[in-house]
Amino acid sequence: MVRGVFYATVLPLWEGYDEYSHFACVQYVSVHGSIPIPGISRISREVSASLGSTPLPWTLKDLVPGAIRYDDFWSLPPHLREARIAALGKAADPALREEDPRGEKLYESQQPPLYYWLMAPILGMAENWSLAARVLLLRSVSLLLASLALPLGFALARRVFGSAPLAICAAAAVVCMPEGMIDLARVGNESLALLLYTLLTYACVRMIDEGPNARNSLLIGAALGCGLLTKAYFLTAIPAVCVGFALALRRAGGTWRRTAALLGVSLSMAILASFWWYRFIHQVTGDFTGQIQSVAVVGFPWQERLRVAWRLNWLAALDTAMLSHIWFGGWSFLQVRSWIYHLFYAVGLVSAAGVMVLLLRRRGLAPAAGRTSLFMLALLEACFCASLAYQVTLAQIVYGKPMTNGWYLYCLVFAEIVLVCAGLMALLPRRRRIWAPVGLVGLFVALDVYGMNFILIPYYLGLIGHSAAGRLQTFHVSQFWQAGLPEISSRLLLNRPYLTAPAEFAALWVLYLAATLTCLVVAFMQARRGADS
């Protein structure tokens, strides 16, 4: 929470992925008491006005006529900057919460409604706060939802590894992932999706250990049903859940009839909870997912989609997915140096090789984790990646580019980190295996500290910007002193009206750094404990 609140404070208004539309959906539900209708409902006057006044992310520079980018915003005279964003710190006007008849349509109304239902009462209690303060509030509550996944992720890792020290190291690695914080420290339904997918993953692994029973079946059904009301990508978990019941039967024993009945209970719960939404979204958009790209190709023949997929540049698509999964600096799509991505690519390839060794070799290697549980985690990841591959195909048809959003994978981050740790440990000597997760934590801490202090903060304070060619300039510490402490302080407060003094930001920064380094220290101490035992 300490790390997340600092990220939520650093990220300016609407810098989170699709944040303004997610916030507008929450506001619509809060004001109207009903869900927005795709293609009809529009953002509020308040959100529409903010898009024209606050500096927008680099990728949204052409979204609104008269909007301004961070690069151009900081080149304005101080009085013009203050005039543009003065409204962000003022109390809300009730009239501005109504729909803007000329405003942009609510494209995130394509999303299932559970997250917006949960956030709407919280937003309603703060209806008199300023816009910036309400956004920070919803960011913090979203982080709190995401943090509830940590105990589940720890329990998942401990069940797979059979080791509490290893599980703590895996949890520390997740906490230190900078792109995960960028993804979760915003208004958006990914935080709830992380919680529900972690619960679903844990329930599936526990079922494999204990065998099909009523308790696990009900837990899977509840997690899957709520997940389907949060993000459409939970549809990808259905085939994995079906295979999970078969694996549980094979490993723990039982009868096919009872297992099929329990699977039917889980799927029935999920269908009863979410069928109304998918029926509604199909009636409105003509597509069962309601996703923008999928709706745009409703009439596109399936054989043509397969031809597009066959001719795709999949290496370019994979590079985009991994780049935006490792570190993608908010909606301005800031990036770190290429060799850093290559380092993480190498770690991923090595761990994938280790996982294959664990899954395929039956003798000659003592597995670092239960083979069946690892297969379940890999199956969930594979089904999800298949949906991303389909999205890449749709993007190629609609936009002419093979791309997807790698931050979607953070809903399965605990399954991912367990697989990565297991793969790395499989290739290390037995006595050194415990240090693989610690190395991961160290890599993420280094990436986090560098990305936050040398890219995000300098960019959002206007110390660096994009060149004419669109490349991000390099930050040098001397630029901080050249700007001067008074100017830095005024910029901190100008775009963050919820801060009253630079000392507040400095205190949050110290706490963030302490929390980040503490994760590394805890992982190191747990590794020593595990090595001694």
C-alpha positions as CSV (number, residue, x, y, z in Angstrom):
1,M,0.0,0.0,0.0
2,V,2.9,2.4,0.8
3,R,4.4,1.8,-2.6
4,G,1.1,2.0,-4.4
5,V,0.0,5.2,-2.7
6,F,3.3,6.8,-3.8
7,Y,2.7,5.7,-7.4
8,A,-0.9,7.0,-7.2
9,T,0.5,10.4,-6.0
10,V,3.2,10.6,-8.7
11,L,0.9,9.7,-11.6
12,P,-0.8,12.9,-12.8
13,L,-4.5,13.0,-13.6
14,W,-5.5,10.6,-16.4
15,E,-2.0,9.2,-16.8
16,G,-3.3,5.7,-15.8
17,Y,-4.3,3.5,-18.7
18,D,-7.9,4.4,-19.9
19,E,-8.3,6.1,-16.5
20,Y,-10.6,8.9,-17.4
21,S,-13.1,6.6,-19.0
22,H,-13.0,4.2,-16.1
23,F,-13.6,7.1,-13.7
24,A,-16.4,8.4,-15.9
25,C,-18.1,4.9,-15.7
26,V,-17.9,5.0,-11.9
27,Q,-19.3,8.5,-11.9
28,Y,-22.1,7.5,-14.3
29,V,-23.2,4.6,-12.0
30,S,-22.9,6.9,-9.0
31,V,-25.0,9.7,-10.5
32,H,-27.6,7.7,-12.5
33,G,-27.8,4.5,-10.4
34,S,-27.6,2.4,-13.6
35,I,-24.9,1.0,-15.8
36,P,-23.9,3.1,-18.9
37,I,-24.9,1.8,-22.3
38,P,-22.1,1.2,-24.9
39,G,-22.3,3.5,-27.9
40,I,-24.8,5.8,-26.2
41,S,-23.7,7.0,-22.8
42,R,-21.1,9.8,-22.6
43,I,-18.6,11.1,-20.2
44,S,-19.6,13.9,-17.8
45,R,-19.1,17.6,-18.3
46,E,-16.5,17.5,-15.5
47,V,-14.4,14.8,-17.1
48,S,-14.8,16.4,-20.6
49,A,-13.6,19.8,-19.2
50,S,-10.6,18.2,-17.5
51,L,-9.4,16.6,-20.7
52,G,-9.2,20.1,-22.3
53,S,-7.3,21.7,-19.4
54,T,-5.0,19.2,-17.6
55,P,-1.9,18.1,-19.5
56,L,-2.6,14.8,-21.2
57,P,-0.4,11.8,-21.8
58,W,1.8,11.7,-24.9
59,T,-0.4,9.1,-26.6
60,L,-3.6,11.3,-26.1
61,K,-2.1,14.4,-27.6
62,D,-4.7,14.5,-30.4
63,L,-7.7,13.3,-28.4
64,V,-9.3,16.7,-27.6
65,P,-9.0,19.9,-29.5
66,G,-7.1,22.4,-27.5
67,A,-5.6,19.8,-25.2
68,I,-2.0,20.1,-24.2
69,R,0.8,17.6,-23.6
70,Y,3.2,17.5,-20.6
71,D,6.0,18.6,-22.9
72,D,4.2,21.7,-24.0
73,F,2.5,22.4,-20.6
74,W,5.8,23.0,-18.8
75,S,6.9,25.4,-21.4
76,L,4.0,27.7,-20.6
77,P,4.5,30.7,-18.3
78,P,3.6,29.8,-14.7
79,H,0.4,31.9,-14.6
80,L,-1.0,30.1,-17.7
81,R,-0.2,26.8,-16.2
82,E,-2.1,27.7,-13.0
83,A,-5.0,29.0,-15.0
84,R,-5.4,25.8,-17.0
85,I,-5.7,23.5,-14.1
86,A,-7.2,25.7,-11.4
87,A,-10.5,23.8,-11.5
88,L,-8.8,20.6,-10.5
89,G,-8.5,21.7,-6.9
90,K,-12.0,23.2,-6.5
91,A,-15.0,21.5,-5.0
92,A,-17.2,19.7,-7.4
93,D,-20.2,21.4,-9.1
94,P,-23.2,19.0,-9.1
95,A,-24.2,20.1,-12.6
96,L,-20.8,19.0,-14.0
97,R,-21.5,15.4,-13.0
98,E,-24.2,15.1,-15.7
99,E,-23.5,13.8,-19.2
100,D,-21.9,16.1,-21.7
101,P,-24.1,15.9,-24.8
102,R,-21.0,16.8,-26.9
103,G,-18.6,14.8,-24.9
104,E,-16.8,11.6,-25.9
105,K,-18.8,8.3,-25.6
106,L,-18.0,6.1,-22.7
107,Y,-15.9,3.4,-24.4
108,E,-15.2,1.6,-21.1
109,S,-18.9,1.0,-20.8
110,Q,-17.9,-2.2,-22.7
111,Q,-16.6,-3.5,-19.4
112,P,-18.7,-5.7,-17.0
113,P,-20.1,-3.7,-14.1
114,L,-18.9,-5.3,-10.8
115,Y,-15.9,-2.9,-10.3
116,Y,-18.1,0.2,-11.0
117,W,-20.8,-1.0,-8.7
118,L,-18.2,-1.3,-5.9
119,M,-16.6,2.1,-6.5
120,A,-19.8,4.1,-7.1
121,P,-20.9,4.4,-3.4
122,I,-17.3,5.4,-2.4
123,L,-17.3,8.1,-5.1
124,G,-20.8,9.2,-3.9
125,M,-19.6,9.7,-0.4
126,A,-16.8,12.1,-1.7
127,E,-19.0,13.9,-4.2
128,N,-18.1,17.4,-2.9
129,W,-14.3,16.8,-3.1
130,S,-12.3,18.2,-6.0
131,L,-11.8,16.0,-9.1
132,A,-8.1,15.3,-8.3
133,A,-8.9,14.3,-4.8
134,R,-11.7,11.9,-5.9
135,V,-9.4,10.3,-8.4
136,L,-6.8,9.8,-5.7
137,L,-9.4,8.3,-3.5
138,L,-10.5,5.7,-6.1
139,R,-6.9,5.0,-6.9
140,S,-6.2,4.2,-3.2
141,V,-9.3,2.0,-2.9
142,S,-8.4,0.1,-6.0
143,L,-4.9,-0.5,-4.5
144,L,-6.6,-1.8,-1.3
145,L,-8.6,-4.2,-3.4
146,A,-5.4,-5.4,-5.2
147,S,-3.5,-5.7,-1.9
148,L,-6.1,-8.3,-0.7
149,A,-4.6,-10.7,-3.3
150,L,-1.3,-10.8,-1.4
151,P,-2.4,-13.3,1.3
152,L,-3.9,-15.5,-1.4
153,G,-0.8,-15.2,-3.6
154,F,1.3,-16.2,-0.6
155,A,-0.9,-19.2,0.1
156,L,-0.7,-20.2,-3.5
157,A,3.1,-20.0,-3.6
158,R,3.4,-21.9,-0.3
159,R,1.1,-24.6,-1.5
160,V,3.0,-25.1,-4.7
161,F,6.5,-24.8,-3.2
162,G,5.8,-26.3,0.2
163,S,8.0,-23.6,1.7
164,A,7.0,-20.4,3.5
165,P,10.3,-18.6,2.9
166,L,10.0,-19.2,-0.8
167,A,6.4,-18.0,-0.8
168,I,7.4,-14.8,1.0
169,C,10.1,-14.2,-1.6
170,A,7.6,-14.7,-4.4
171,A,5.2,-12.2,-2.8
172,A,8.0,-9.7,-2.4
173,A,8.8,-10.0,-6.1
174,V,5.2,-9.2,-7.0
175,V,5.1,-6.2,-4.7
176,C,8.3,-4.8,-6.3
177,M,7.1,-5.1,-9.9
178,P,7.0,-1.5,-11.2
179,E,4.7,-2.1,-14.1
180,G,2.3,-3.8,-11.7
181,M,2.2,-0.7,-9.6
182,I,1.7,1.5,-12.6
183,D,-1.2,-0.7,-13.7
184,L,-2.9,-0.9,-10.3
185,A,-2.3,2.7,-9.0
186,R,-5.1,4.0,-11.2
187,V,-8.9,4.0,-11.4
188,G,-9.6,0.8,-13.3
189,N,-11.0,-2.7,-12.9
190,E,-7.6,-4.5,-13.1
191,S,-7.2,-4.3,-9.3
192,L,-10.4,-6.3,-8.8
193,A,-9.5,-8.7,-11.6
194,L,-6.1,-9.4,-9.9
195,L,-7.9,-10.3,-6.6
196,L,-10.5,-12.6,-8.3
197,Y,-8.0,-14.3,-10.6
198,T,-5.6,-15.0,-7.7
199,L,-8.6,-16.4,-5.7
200,L,-9.5,-18.6,-8.7
201,T,-6.0,-19.8,-9.2
202,Y,-5.5,-20.6,-5.6
203,A,-8.8,-22.5,-5.5
204,C,-7.8,-24.6,-8.6
205,V,-4.5,-25.5,-7.1
206,R,-6.0,-26.4,-3.8
207,M,-8.6,-28.6,-5.6
208,I,-5.8,-30.4,-7.3
209,D,-4.2,-31.2,-3.9
210,E,-7.4,-32.1,-2.1
211,G,-9.4,-33.5,-4.9
212,P,-12.8,-32.3,-6.1
213,N,-15.1,-31.4,-3.2
214,A,-18.0,-29.0,-2.5
215,R,-15.9,-26.3,-0.8
216,N,-13.4,-25.9,-3.7
217,S,-16.2,-26.1,-6.3
218,L,-18.2,-23.4,-4.6
219,L,-15.0,-21.2,-4.3
220,I,-14.2,-21.7,-8.0
221,G,-17.7,-20.9,-9.0
222,A,-17.9,-17.8,-7.0
223,A,-14.4,-16.5,-8.1
224,L,-15.2,-17.3,-11.8
225,G,-18.7,-15.7,-11.6
226,C,-17.4,-12.5,-10.0
227,G,-14.5,-12.5,-12.5
228,L,-16.8,-12.7,-15.5
229,L,-18.6,-9.7,-14.0
230,T,-15.3,-7.8,-13.8
231,K,-13.4,-8.6,-17.1
232,A,-14.4,-10.5,-20.2
233,Y,-11.0,-12.2,-20.2
234,F,-12.1,-14.5,-17.4
235,L,-13.8,-16.4,-20.2
236,T,-10.3,-17.8,-20.9
237,A,-10.3,-19.5,-17.5
238,I,-13.2,-21.7,-18.3
239,P,-11.3,-24.4,-20.3
240,A,-8.5,-24.3,-17.8
241,V,-11.0,-24.9,-14.9
242,C,-12.5,-27.9,-16.8
243,V,-9.0,-29.4,-17.2
244,G,-8.3,-28.6,-13.6
245,F,-11.2,-30.8,-12.4
246,A,-9.8,-33.7,-14.5
247,L,-6.4,-33.2,-13.1
248,A,-7.8,-33.2,-9.6
249,L,-9.7,-36.4,-10.2
250,R,-6.6,-38.1,-11.7
251,R,-4.3,-37.0,-8.8
252,A,-6.6,-37.3,-5.8
253,G,-9.0,-39.9,-6.9
254,G,-12.8,-40.1,-6.9
255,T,-15.5,-40.8,-9.5
256,W,-16.1,-39.2,-12.8
257,R,-19.8,-38.7,-12.0
258,R,-19.2,-36.8,-8.8
259,T,-16.4,-34.7,-10.4
260,A,-18.6,-33.8,-13.4
261,A,-21.4,-32.8,-10.9
262,L,-19.1,-30.6,-9.0
263,L,-17.8,-29.0,-12.2
264,G,-21.4,-28.4,-13.2
265,V,-22.0,-26.6,-9.9
266,S,-19.0,-24.3,-10.5
267,L,-19.9,-23.5,-14.0
268,S,-23.6,-23.1,-13.2
269,M,-22.7,-20.6,-10.5
270,A,-20.6,-18.6,-12.9
271,I,-23.2,-18.7,-15.6
272,L,-26.1,-17.7,-13.3
273,A,-24.1,-14.7,-12.0
274,S,-22.9,-13.4,-15.4
275,F,-25.2,-14.6,-18.1
276,W,-27.4,-11.5,-18.0
277,W,-24.5,-9.2,-18.7
278,Y,-23.2,-11.1,-21.7
279,R,-26.7,-11.4,-23.1
280,F,-27.1,-7.6,-22.6
281,I,-23.7,-6.7,-24.2
282,H,-24.4,-9.0,-27.2
283,Q,-27.8,-7.3,-27.7
284,V,-26.2,-3.9,-27.6
285,T,-23.0,-4.5,-29.6
286,G,-23.5,-7.7,-31.5
287,D,-20.5,-9.3,-29.8
288,F,-20.5,-11.4,-26.6
289,T,-17.4,-9.7,-25.2
290,G,-18.3,-6.2,-26.1
291,Q,-14.6,-5.3,-26.6
292,I,-14.0,-2.5,-29.1
293,Q,-11.8,-4.4,-31.5
294,S,-14.1,-7.4,-31.4
295,V,-17.2,-5.3,-32.1
296,A,-15.4,-3.6,-35.0
297,V,-14.9,-7.0,-36.8
298,V,-18.3,-8.6,-36.1
299,G,-19.0,-9.0,-39.8
300,F,-15.4,-10.1,-40.7
301,P,-15.4,-13.8,-41.8
302,W,-13.6,-16.2,-39.5
303,Q,-11.6,-17.7,-42.3
304,E,-10.2,-14.2,-43.1
305,R,-9.3,-13.8,-39.4
306,L,-7.3,-17.0,-39.6
307,R,-5.5,-15.8,-42.7
308,V,-4.6,-12.5,-41.0
309,A,-3.3,-14.5,-38.0
310,W,-1.2,-16.7,-40.3
311,R,0.5,-13.7,-41.9
312,L,1.1,-11.8,-38.7
313,N,4.4,-10.6,-37.5
314,W,4.2,-12.5,-34.2
315,L,7.7,-11.6,-33.1
316,A,6.8,-7.9,-33.2
317,A,3.5,-8.7,-31.3
318,L,5.4,-10.6,-28.7
319,D,7.9,-7.8,-28.3
320,T,5.1,-5.2,-27.8
321,A,3.4,-7.5,-25.3
322,M,6.5,-8.2,-23.2
323,L,7.7,-4.5,-23.4
324,S,4.4,-3.3,-22.0
325,H,4.4,-6.1,-19.4
326,I,7.9,-5.3,-18.0
327,W,7.9,-1.5,-17.9
328,F,5.6,0.9,-19.8
329,G,5.6,4.3,-18.1
330,G,1.9,5.0,-17.9
331,W,-0.3,6.2,-20.8
332,S,2.6,8.3,-22.1
333,F,4.2,4.9,-22.9
334,L,7.6,5.9,-21.5
335,Q,10.3,3.3,-21.8
336,V,13.6,2.3,-20.2
337,R,16.7,1.5,-22.1
338,S,16.5,-1.5,-24.5
339,W,19.2,-3.5,-22.8
340,I,17.0,-3.6,-19.6
341,Y,14.2,-5.2,-21.5
342,H,16.6,-7.7,-23.1
343,L,17.8,-8.7,-19.6
344,F,14.3,-9.5,-18.5
345,Y,13.7,-11.3,-21.8
346,A,16.7,-13.5,-21.1
347,V,15.4,-14.3,-17.5
348,G,12.0,-15.2,-18.9
349,L,13.5,-17.5,-21.5
350,V,15.7,-19.3,-19.0
351,S,12.8,-19.7,-16.6
352,A,10.6,-21.0,-19.4
353,A,13.2,-23.6,-20.2
354,G,13.3,-24.6,-16.5
355,V,9.5,-25.0,-16.3
356,M,9.7,-27.3,-19.4
357,V,12.3,-29.3,-17.6
358,L,10.1,-29.6,-14.6
359,L,7.0,-30.6,-16.6
360,L,8.6,-33.0,-19.0
361,R,11.4,-34.8,-17.1
362,R,10.0,-37.5,-14.8
363,R,13.3,-38.7,-13.5
364,G,16.8,-37.4,-12.8
365,L,15.6,-34.2,-11.3
366,A,13.9,-33.5,-7.9
367,P,11.2,-31.0,-8.9
368,A,11.2,-27.6,-7.3
369,A,7.5,-27.7,-7.1
370,G,4.6,-30.0,-7.6
371,R,4.4,-30.9,-11.3
372,T,0.6,-31.0,-11.5
373,S,0.2,-27.7,-9.8
374,L,2.7,-26.1,-12.1
375,F,0.9,-27.5,-15.1
376,M,-2.3,-25.9,-13.8
377,L,-0.6,-22.5,-13.5
378,A,0.9,-22.9,-16.9
379,L,-2.5,-23.9,-18.4
380,L,-4.1,-20.8,-17.0
381,E,-1.3,-18.6,-18.4
382,A,-1.5,-20.4,-21.8
383,C,-5.3,-19.9,-22.1
384,F,-4.9,-16.2,-21.2
385,C,-2.0,-15.8,-23.7
386,A,-4.2,-17.4,-26.4
387,S,-6.8,-14.6,-25.8
388,L,-4.0,-12.0,-26.2
389,A,-3.0,-13.6,-29.4
390,Y,-6.6,-13.3,-30.6
391,Q,-6.6,-9.6,-29.6
392,V,-3.4,-9.1,-31.6
393,T,-5.2,-10.5,-34.6
394,L,-8.1,-8.2,-34.1
395,A,-5.7,-5.2,-33.7
396,Q,-4.0,-6.1,-37.0
397,I,-7.4,-6.1,-38.7
398,V,-8.7,-2.9,-37.1
399,Y,-5.6,-0.8,-36.7
400,G,-3.1,-2.4,-39.1
401,K,-0.7,-3.1,-36.3
402,P,0.0,-6.4,-34.4
403,M,-0.2,-5.1,-30.8
404,T,-1.7,-5.9,-27.4
405,N,-1.4,-4.7,-23.8
406,G,1.0,-6.7,-21.8
407,W,-0.2,-5.2,-18.5
408,Y,-3.3,-7.4,-18.8
409,L,-1.2,-10.3,-17.7
410,Y,-0.9,-8.8,-14.2
411,C,-4.2,-10.5,-13.3
412,L,-2.2,-13.7,-13.3
413,V,0.9,-12.2,-11.7
414,F,1.1,-14.7,-8.9
415,A,0.8,-17.7,-11.2
416,E,3.5,-16.1,-13.4
417,I,5.9,-15.4,-10.5
418,V,5.6,-18.9,-9.2
419,L,6.3,-20.3,-12.6
420,V,9.3,-18.0,-13.1
421,C,10.8,-18.9,-9.7
422,A,10.2,-22.6,-10.2
423,G,11.8,-22.5,-13.7
424,L,14.9,-20.7,-12.4
425,M,15.2,-23.0,-9.4
426,A,15.0,-26.0,-11.6
427,L,18.3,-25.0,-13.4
428,L,20.2,-24.2,-10.2
429,P,22.0,-26.6,-7.7
430,R,19.7,-27.6,-4.9
431,R,21.5,-25.5,-2.2
432,R,21.3,-22.3,-4.4
433,R,17.7,-22.6,-5.5
434,I,16.3,-20.4,-2.7
435,W,18.3,-17.5,-4.1
436,A,16.5,-17.4,-7.5
437,P,13.5,-15.5,-6.1
438,V,15.8,-13.1,-4.2
439,G,17.6,-12.3,-7.5
440,L,14.2,-11.6,-9.1
441,V,13.3,-9.2,-6.2
442,G,16.6,-7.4,-6.7
443,L,16.1,-7.0,-10.4
444,F,12.6,-5.6,-9.9
445,V,13.8,-3.2,-7.2
446,A,16.5,-1.9,-9.4
447,L,14.1,-1.4,-12.3
448,D,11.6,0.2,-10.0
449,V,14.0,2.7,-8.4
450,Y,15.5,3.6,-11.8
451,G,12.1,4.0,-13.6
452,M,10.5,6.0,-10.9
453,N,13.4,8.4,-10.1
454,F,15.0,8.8,-13.5
455,I,12.0,8.6,-15.9
456,L,8.6,9.1,-14.2
457,I,9.2,11.9,-11.8
458,P,11.5,13.9,-14.1
459,Y,9.0,13.5,-17.0
460,Y,5.9,14.5,-14.9
461,L,7.8,17.5,-13.5
462,G,8.9,18.7,-17.0
463,L,12.6,18.1,-16.5
464,I,12.7,15.9,-19.5
465,G,10.4,15.6,-22.5
466,H,10.1,14.1,-26.0
467,S,12.4,15.2,-28.8
468,A,11.1,16.2,-32.2
469,A,11.5,12.6,-33.3
470,G,9.4,11.4,-30.4
471,R,12.2,9.9,-28.3
472,L,12.4,10.5,-24.6
473,Q,15.3,12.6,-23.4
474,T,17.8,11.3,-20.9
475,F,17.6,12.7,-17.3
476,H,20.7,13.9,-15.6
477,V,20.8,14.7,-11.9
478,S,22.2,18.2,-12.7
479,Q,18.9,19.1,-14.3
480,F,17.3,19.0,-10.9
481,W,19.6,21.6,-9.5
482,Q,19.4,23.7,-12.6
483,A,15.6,23.9,-12.3
484,G,16.0,24.9,-8.6
485,L,14.2,23.7,-5.6
486,P,11.5,26.5,-5.6
487,E,10.5,25.6,-9.2
488,I,10.5,21.9,-8.5
489,S,8.3,22.5,-5.4
490,S,5.8,24.6,-7.3
491,R,5.5,22.0,-10.1
492,L,4.9,19.2,-7.5
493,L,2.0,21.1,-6.0
494,L,0.6,22.6,-9.2
495,N,-0.4,19.3,-10.7
496,R,-1.2,17.6,-7.4
497,P,-3.7,19.8,-5.5
498,Y,-4.2,17.1,-2.9
499,L,-0.6,18.0,-1.6
500,T,-0.3,21.1,0.5
501,A,3.5,21.2,0.9
502,P,6.6,19.7,-0.9
503,A,7.5,18.1,2.5
504,E,4.5,15.7,2.1
505,F,5.8,14.5,-1.2
506,A,9.3,14.1,0.3
507,A,7.9,12.0,3.2
508,L,6.0,9.8,0.8
509,W,9.1,9.3,-1.3
510,V,11.1,8.3,1.8
511,L,8.4,5.8,2.8
512,Y,8.2,4.4,-0.8
513,L,12.0,3.9,-0.9
514,A,12.0,2.3,2.5
515,A,9.1,0.0,1.7
516,T,10.8,-1.0,-1.6
517,L,14.2,-1.8,0.0
518,T,12.5,-3.6,2.9
519,C,11.0,-6.0,0.4
520,L,14.5,-6.9,-0.8
521,V,15.8,-7.2,2.8
522,V,12.9,-9.5,3.8
523,A,13.5,-11.7,0.7
524,F,17.2,-11.9,1.6
525,M,16.4,-12.9,5.2
526,Q,13.9,-15.4,4.2
527,A,16.3,-17.0,1.7
528,R,18.9,-17.3,4.4
529,R,16.3,-18.9,6.7
530,G,15.3,-21.3,3.9
531,A,18.9,-22.2,3.1
532,D,19.7,-22.9,6.8
533,S,16.7,-25.2,7.1
